[in-house]
């Protein structure tokens, strides 16, 4: 079985060892670096499927590392793993090109789950799914419909495409530009306003289940959140 290679950047030796050990037990190949300078050297000389970055790193901080990585590779998933829990730090991370932000302390199960979501999304052979359970709703992309108990909501094709995209990336903040390029084929002001309209419509459709919401990260993107 092919091992996906992960670049892990963590300056705490004990935590770095624990994360690396757990990832290797889950069939990931891991290269561990303990400062930002070594991380950039490793990225230049290796091939990775995903990067996990601490923020407070010696020599070059995680934000700068992410910015450099993103300037060279627009596609590779980047996950920040940090004790910095303020919303301003999270937004700063997303604006620099991160795909996710996990605050310490965290569970290894959560981290591995997030990794698998990104790797599946990145895989060209990922299985297509047409029926999704969204809280108490059932979304059928093939039939372009959303069902809540006995009520059936017929969606437009664009609403269905957008909801499908959010379902494929649920619990992950998806950038506005990524949605616009995927569904509209371009990222401009007017398409952006159209996206906001469709998001509002989907929020209204999903409003009967209080555990379901589409969270807007201002200036960054959206996340479909389904609370347990």
DAVENBEL-V237797 format. One record per backbone hydrogen bond with DSSP energy under -0.5 kcal/mol. NH is the residue of the N-H (numbers start at 1). CO is the residue of the C=O. Records with the same first field share a line. If there is no record, write none. Layout:
NH = CO  CO
This chain:
4 = 2  27
6 = 29
7 = 50
8 = 6  31
9 = 52
10 = 8  33
13 = 11
16 = 12
17 = 13
18 = 14
19 = 15
20 = 16
21 = 17
22 = 18
23 = 19
24 = 20
25 = 21
26 = 22  23
27 = 24
28 = 23
29 = 4
31 = 6
32 = 30
33 = 8
36 = 58
39 = 35
40 = 36
41 = 37
42 = 38
43 = 39
44 = 40
45 = 41
46 = 42
49 = 5
50 = 5
51 = 77
52 = 7
53 = 79
54 = 9
57 = 55
58 = 34
60 = 58
62 = 55
65 = 61
66 = 62
67 = 63
68 = 64
69 = 65
70 = 66
71 = 67
72 = 68  69
73 = 69
77 = 49
79 = 51
80 = 100
81 = 53
82 = 102
85 = 83
89 = 86
90 = 86
91 = 87
92 = 88
93 = 89
94 = 90
95 = 91
96 = 92
97 = 94
98 = 93
99 = 78
100 = 78
102 = 80
104 = 82
111 = 107
112 = 108
113 = 109
114 = 110
115 = 111
116 = 112
117 = 113
118 = 114
119 = 115
120 = 116
121 = 117
122 = 118
123 = 119
126 = 123
132 = 139
134 = 132  137
135 = 133
137 = 134
138 = 147
139 = 132
140 = 138  145
141 = 130  139
144 = 140
145 = 140
146 = 153
147 = 138
148 = 151
149 = 136
151 = 148
153 = 146  151
154 = 152
155 = 144  153
160 = 156
161 = 157
162 = 158
163 = 159
164 = 160
165 = 161
166 = 162
167 = 163
168 = 164
169 = 165
170 = 167
171 = 224
172 = 169
174 = 172  222
175 = 173
176 = 220
179 = 175
180 = 176
181 = 177
182 = 178
183 = 179
184 = 179  180
185 = 180
186 = 180
188 = 186
192 = 188
193 = 189
194 = 190
195 = 191
196 = 192
197 = 193
198 = 194
199 = 195
200 = 196
201 = 197
202 = 198
203 = 199
204 = 200
205 = 201
206 = 202
207 = 204
209 = 206
210 = 208
212 = 209
213 = 225
215 = 213  223
217 = 215  221
218 = 216
220 = 217
221 = 217
222 = 174
223 = 215
225 = 213  223
227 = 211  225
